[in-house]
Amino acid sequence: MKFPSLLLLLGLGTLAPVFSQDAAPALDFGDFSSATLTSKAWKANDAKDYASAVGYTSKCIEMFGAKAVEQQKALEAPLTEKEQIFAQWALNDVGTCYFIKGQVLEKQGKSKEAIEAYKFVAENLPYAQTWDPKGWFWKPAGAAAERIKALEFDAL
């Protein structure tokens, strides 16, 4: 017999109780760096292990969200030099984690919550950039803005 477990998910600036039929996954946060947490979130998302993906994104946001906002506020325009972009590690990883969280929530049919995650990155972390292993940067805020439009259109 399974009993609902209460998970406290950090993100979007508040604690949100979420009931699950399964116990919370035991997560390995590795070295607790933003890069490790973001990488693990991507891998969990790709594996459709949504509980773990939310756990990793929430931990990254909890630990580095304030630093990400600080780095965003210090910029007047998006950076273009690779080394300068990588130096904004918190901004990039937290922005990416909000995007991943939005994707997970969207896949779970939680459109309203997905829009909230996407809006946070689009409105508060617009200069975040994510390195694609194929050799270029992409902007989570831009991708999030597109998902917001699609989800809001679908809601009509």
Beta strands, then each sheet from edge to edge (+ up, - down):
strand 1: 5-11
strand 2: 14-20
strand 3: 130-132
strand 4: 136-138
sheet 1: 1+ 2-
sheet 2: 3+ 4-
end
